[in-house]
Amino acid sequence: MVAALVRTPVRQSMTWPEDIARKRRPANRSETARSRIQSARVALADCHLCAHQCGVNRLIGEHGFCRAGAETRVFMAQVEVADELELIPTFAIALSGCDLRCAFCITGAESWNPRAGVPLDTIALAARAEAALSDGARTIMVLGGEPTIHLPAVLEIIAALPDQAKLVWKTNAHGTAQSRALLDGLFDIWLADYKFGNDACAARLARTPDYTGTVRENLLWARQQSELIVRHLAMPGHLECCWRPVAQWLAAELPGVKVNLRSGFWPAWRSARHRELRRTVTMAESERAREIARERGLNLVE
């Protein structure tokens, strides 16, 4: 239903995503973020920020699928150079905890654990981010785990950052309309994972039902309101069931969108529980993945 409502403007619009982002970005981003903090805090009392829609009261210690409470912790904050070339160097702020359970997650110990790392010190973190920008960082990236589950803290961080900083939202695209409303216009770039091409693989490998519709809804929305880069990690044994459907959908519904097809799968964390994930991607699989991208005319970026 949602995809049908937004599909036509996505295809017909001649406006570049960067222009859309400039039009929608508030003149005073920090003040806009600050004005939404209280609404985000209230949302924790009946949490529907991610598509699991747990409805728990995190303010009194109830836990949903992500196991996060009201506190936000940071397991990494540093300059990174392993992301897309147009984004690096980036000052990356990784918040602890996630609403997916990807068996192959390379940071699973921290990404799954909302109590990993140190408590968020917004002022100190913002000072480090500004120092990184002064030293040559091009962007500030907020990621996880999954940052959507920590939107009150995310808004506090944005409120403390300079309005001219280029902000990147690194997400699994598993948020809800409620979380999108709180994020609207605040990030210059959405860097979104599209991990699985079907609900069965998502349920088996990430314990996430109804994955496909949720991610597509978020990607269509993100393309309308910011610049969008879509990532897909090619996984051994999952080219036909996952990558091909992802490539087909991106070509049909988000033509021209930047796509980073990654082939550096590593059998980390709990990959060994799934027979096909006990190895890396072969050279033949990597080349076949790129052939699929070429067949669909995707706009591949590094």
C-alpha positions in Angstrom: 0.0 0.0 0.0 2.7 2.6 1.0 4.9 1.7 -2.0 2.0 2.1 -4.3 1.3 5.6 -2.9 4.9 6.9 -3.4 6.0 4.9 -6.5 4.8 7.4 -9.1 6.6 10.5 -7.8 9.8 8.5 -7.3 9.8 7.5 -11.0 8.7 10.8 -12.4 10.6 13.3 -10.4 13.5 15.0 -12.2 14.9 16.4 -9.0 18.2 15.0 -7.8 18.3 13.6 -4.3 20.8 16.2 -3.2 18.4 19.0 -4.2 15.6 17.2 -2.3 17.8 17.1 0.8 18.5 20.8 0.5 14.9 21.7 0.2 13.8 19.6 3.1 16.7 20.3 5.5 15.6 22.7 8.2 17.3 26.1 8.2 18.3 25.5 11.8 18.8 21.7 12.1 20.0 21.7 15.7 16.9 23.6 16.9 14.7 21.3 14.9 16.3 18.2 16.5 16.1 19.8 20.0 12.4 20.4 19.5 11.7 16.7 18.8 13.7 15.3 21.8 10.8 15.2 24.2 8.5 13.5 21.7 11.2 10.8 21.1 11.5 10.3 24.9 7.8 9.9 25.3 7.8 7.3 22.5 10.0 5.1 24.6 7.1 4.6 27.0 5.3 2.6 24.3 8.1 1.8 21.9 7.2 1.4 18.2 10.4 3.0 16.8 11.4 -0.2 14.9 9.2 -2.5 12.9 9.1 -5.1 15.6 6.5 -2.8 17.2 7.1 -4.3 20.7 5.1 -1.6 22.6 7.1 -1.9 25.8 7.8 0.8 28.3 11.5 1.3 28.1 11.4 4.2 30.6 10.6 1.8 33.4 13.0 -1.0 32.3 10.8 -3.1 30.1 12.7 -4.7 27.2 11.6 -5.5 23.7 13.4 -7.5 21.0 16.4 -5.1 21.0 16.7 -5.4 24.8 17.5 -1.6 25.0 16.2 0.5 27.9 16.2 4.2 28.3 20.0 4.6 28.4 22.1 5.0 25.3 25.7 3.7 25.2 28.4 4.2 22.6 30.7 1.3 21.7 32.8 3.2 19.1 33.4 6.8 18.2 36.3 7.5 15.9 37.4 8.5 12.4 36.8 5.7 9.9 37.9 5.2 6.3 36.2 1.9 5.4 33.0 3.3 4.1 31.9 4.7 0.7 34.6 6.9 -0.9 32.4 9.9 -1.1 31.8 9.8 2.7 35.3 9.2 4.1 37.0 10.1 6.2 34.0 10.0 8.5 33.6 10.5 12.2 31.6 7.4 13.1 29.4 7.2 16.2 28.3 3.6 16.9 25.5 3.2 19.4 25.1 -0.1 21.2 22.2 -2.4 20.6 20.3 -3.6 17.5 16.8 -4.6 16.5 18.0 -7.3 14.1 19.8 -10.5 14.9 21.9 -11.1 11.8 23.9 -14.3 12.4 26.8 -12.9 10.3 27.2 -9.6 12.1 30.9 -8.7 12.4 30.2 -6.6 15.5 27.7 -8.9 17.0 29.0 -8.7 20.5 28.5 -4.9 20.7 25.7 -4.6 18.1 23.4 -6.9 19.9 24.3 -5.7 23.4 22.7 -2.3 24.4 24.9 -2.3 27.5 28.2 -2.5 25.6 30.5 0.5 25.6 30.2 3.6 27.6 27.3 5.9 28.5 26.6 8.6 25.9 28.3 12.0 26.8 26.7 14.2 24.2 28.8 17.3 24.8 32.1 15.5 24.8 31.1 13.4 21.8 30.1 16.5 19.8 33.4 18.2 20.6 35.3 15.2 19.3 33.1 15.2 16.1 33.8 18.9 15.5 37.5 18.3 16.1 37.5 15.5 13.5 35.8 17.8 11.0 38.5 20.4 11.6 41.1 17.8 11.0 39.7 16.8 7.6 36.7 14.5 8.2 34.1 15.0 5.5 31.1 13.6 7.3 29.7 12.5 10.7 28.0 9.1 10.6 25.5 7.8 13.2 25.2 4.1 13.2 25.0 1.0 15.5 24.0 -1.6 16.1 21.0 0.2 14.9 20.6 3.9 15.9 16.8 3.9 15.3 16.3 2.3 18.7 18.0 5.3 20.3 16.2 8.2 18.7 16.1 10.5 21.8 19.9 10.3 22.1 20.3 10.7 18.3 18.3 13.9 18.4 20.4 15.1 21.3 23.6 14.5 19.3 22.3 16.3 16.3 21.2 19.3 18.5 24.8 19.5 19.7 26.5 19.4 16.3 27.1 22.3 14.0 24.3 22.9 11.5 26.7 22.9 8.5 28.1 19.4 9.2 27.2 16.8 6.7 25.4 14.0 8.5 25.0 10.4 7.5 22.3 8.0 8.9 23.7 4.4 8.7 20.6 2.2 9.1 19.2 -1.3 8.6 16.0 0.5 7.2 13.8 -1.3 9.7 12.2 1.8 11.2 8.6 2.8 11.4 6.6 5.9 10.3 7.0 7.2 13.8 10.8 7.0 13.7 10.8 8.5 10.2 8.8 11.5 11.4 11.4 12.2 14.1 14.2 11.9 11.6 12.6 13.9 8.8 15.0 16.4 7.2 17.8 15.9 9.7 20.3 13.8 7.7 21.9 14.7 4.4 22.5 11.1 3.4 20.8 7.8 4.3 23.2 4.9 4.0 20.8 2.0 4.2 21.3 -1.8 4.2 19.1 -4.0 2.0 20.3 -7.3 3.3 17.8 -9.9 2.2 15.7 -10.4 -1.0 12.9 -12.3 0.7 11.2 -12.7 4.1 12.2 -16.3 4.5 16.0 -15.6 4.5 15.5 -12.6 6.8 13.5 -14.7 9.3 16.1 -17.5 9.3 19.3 -15.4 9.3 18.1 -12.3 11.3 15.0 -13.4 13.2 13.1 -10.6 11.5 9.6 -11.2 10.1 8.0 -9.1 7.3 11.4 -7.7 6.4 10.9 -6.9 2.7 7.9 -4.6 2.9 9.4 -2.6 5.8 12.8 -2.1 4.1 11.2 -1.1 0.8 8.9 1.4 2.5 11.9 3.0 4.2 14.0 3.2 1.1 11.3 4.8 -0.9 10.7 7.4 1.8 14.5 8.1 2.2 14.9 8.7 -1.5 12.2 11.3 -1.4 13.7 13.3 1.5 17.5 12.9 1.3 20.4 11.5 -0.7 20.3 7.7 -0.6 23.0 5.1 -0.8 21.9 1.4 -0.6 24.3 -1.3 0.5 24.0 -5.0 -0.1 26.4 -7.5 1.2 26.6 -10.5 -1.2 26.5 -13.6 0.8 27.7 -17.1 -0.2 24.7 -19.1 -1.5 22.4 -16.1 -1.5 22.8 -14.5 -4.9 19.6 -15.9 -6.4 17.4 -15.7 -3.4 18.6 -12.4 -2.0 20.8 -10.3 -4.4 18.8 -10.9 -7.6 15.5 -9.8 -6.1 17.1 -6.8 -4.4 18.7 -5.8 -7.7 15.5 -6.2 -9.6 13.5 -4.1 -7.2 16.1 -1.3 -7.0 16.2 -1.1 -10.8 12.5 -0.9 -11.1 11.6 1.3 -8.1 14.7 3.4 -7.4 16.3 3.8 -10.8 19.7 5.5 -10.6 20.0 5.2 -6.9 23.6 4.7 -5.7 24.2 1.0 -4.8 27.3 -0.3 -3.0 27.5 -4.1 -3.7 29.9 -5.5 -1.2 31.5 -8.9 -1.7 33.8 -9.0 1.4 31.5 -11.4 3.4 33.3 -12.9 6.4 31.9 -15.9 8.3 31.9 -14.1 11.6 29.8 -14.2 14.8 27.3 -17.0 14.5 27.6 -17.7 10.8 28.7 -21.3 11.5 25.1 -22.1 12.5 24.1 -21.8 8.8 25.9 -24.2 6.5 26.1 -21.8 3.5 27.6 -19.0 5.6 30.6 -21.0 6.8 32.8 -19.6 4.0 33.6 -16.4 2.1 32.2 -15.4 -1.3 34.0 -17.0 -4.2 35.5 -15.0 -7.1 32.9 -16.6 -9.3 30.1 -15.6 -7.0 31.4 -12.1 -6.8 31.6 -11.7 -10.6 28.1 -13.2 -11.0 26.8 -10.7 -8.5 28.3 -7.8 -10.5 26.9 -9.3 -13.7 23.4 -9.2 -12.2 24.0 -5.6 -11.3 25.1 -4.8 -14.9 22.1 -6.6 -16.3 19.8 -4.4 -14.2 21.7 -1.2 -15.0 22.4 -0.4 -11.4 24.4 2.7 -10.4 27.2 0.9 -8.6 29.5 3.0 -6.3 32.5 2.1 -4.1 
